[in-house]
Amino acid sequence: MKIDVQGFEEAVLRGAERSLGRCLGLHLELSVLPLYRGGLMLPEMLAKLTDLGFALMDLQPGFADPHSRELLQLDGTFFRRPGKHQP
């Protein structure tokens, strides 16, 4: 499942509770710095996805500040851990 919702990832994950049990993988943007009001930051999102039974498999640079080149977002790919189902 690809999630691209500019700061509403947590709400989407809550709304997709039943569907997540059938998902083998997730792809979403992970914020390194606060970009969206109420959006989860990288450490919180990693913890949330781990709790849901997903393991981080790949990180790619995403969005960076065009002037400072500071990394603002990463693209993360997660796969369900074998034998793990959502809580």
Backbone torsions as a table, in degrees:
resi	resn	phi	psi	omega
1	MET	NA	131.0	175.5
2	LYS	-100.9	129.5	179.7
3	ILE	-118.9	118.8	179.5
4	ASP	-139.1	85.9	-169.0
5	VAL	-132.7	23.0	173.1
6	GLN	43.2	65.9	173.9
7	GLY	94.9	-5.7	-178.5
8	PHE	-104.7	21.2	-177.5
9	GLU	-57.9	-43.8	-178.6
10	GLU	-61.4	-42.4	178.6
11	ALA	-63.7	-40.3	178.4
12	VAL	-64.1	-44.3	179.0
13	LEU	-61.5	-40.6	176.9
14	ARG	-63.8	-42.6	-178.7
15	GLY	-71.8	-19.3	-177.4
16	ALA	-103.4	20.1	-175.0
17	GLU	-49.1	-48.6	-178.3
18	ARG	-69.5	-36.9	-179.8
19	SER	-70.5	-31.9	-177.7
20	LEU	-61.0	-29.4	178.4
21	GLY	-63.2	-20.5	179.6
22	ARG	-102.3	-4.1	-178.5
23	CYS	-84.2	131.5	174.8
24	LEU	-88.3	-27.0	-177.6
25	GLY	-149.7	159.5	177.2
26	LEU	-133.6	146.5	174.0
27	HIS	-132.2	124.3	-179.5
28	LEU	-153.7	164.3	177.2
29	GLU	-84.2	139.7	-179.3
30	LEU	-120.2	121.6	-176.9
31	SER	-82.6	127.9	176.2
32	VAL	-85.1	-36.9	176.7
33	LEU	-123.1	156.2	179.7
34	PRO	-62.3	120.7	178.4
35	LEU	-117.9	-29.2	-175.8
36	TYR	-130.0	133.3	179.1
37	ARG	-58.4	125.4	177.6
38	GLY	82.6	-6.0	179.9
39	GLY	-73.7	144.9	178.3
40	LEU	-74.0	143.6	176.2
41	MET	-87.3	167.6	-176.6
42	LEU	-47.4	-52.8	-178.0
43	PRO	-61.4	-39.8	179.8
44	GLU	-67.8	-39.4	-179.6
45	MET	-69.4	-38.6	176.4
46	LEU	-60.8	-43.7	178.7
47	ALA	-63.9	-43.0	-179.7
48	LYS	-60.7	-48.4	-177.8
49	LEU	-68.4	-35.0	174.9
50	THR	-62.5	-44.4	177.6
51	ASP	-60.9	-31.0	179.6
52	LEU	-82.7	-0.7	176.2
53	GLY	93.8	17.2	-179.8
54	PHE	-106.1	145.3	178.0
55	ALA	-112.6	139.3	176.5
56	LEU	-70.3	124.3	-177.7
57	MET	-113.5	-26.2	-176.7
58	ASP	-156.6	141.1	172.4
59	LEU	-126.6	136.0	176.6
60	GLN	-129.8	141.7	175.0
61	PRO	-57.3	139.0	179.7
62	GLY	-112.9	-106.0	-174.3
63	PHE	-96.0	134.8	177.4
64	ALA	-129.2	153.5	175.5
65	ASP	-63.4	125.5	-175.6
66	PRO	-65.6	-22.7	-177.9
67	HIS	-92.9	-50.0	-177.3
68	SER	-88.3	-18.9	-176.4
69	ARG	69.2	12.7	177.6
70	GLU	-67.0	131.7	-179.5
71	LEU	-70.8	127.0	-178.5
72	LEU	-107.9	-33.3	-179.1
73	GLN	-141.4	152.0	173.5
74	LEU	-121.1	153.4	170.8
75	ASP	-98.4	122.4	-178.1
76	GLY	-112.8	138.5	175.0
77	THR	-116.4	129.4	-177.0
78	PHE	-125.7	143.4	173.9
79	PHE	-124.8	148.9	179.1
80	ARG	-62.9	135.7	175.0
81	ARG	-70.6	137.1	179.4
82	PRO	-54.2	132.7	178.0
83	GLY	77.7	1.0	-179.4
84	LYS	-101.4	132.1	175.3
85	HIS	-121.1	156.7	-177.8
86	GLN	-59.3	148.4	179.6
87	PRO	-65.8	NA	NA
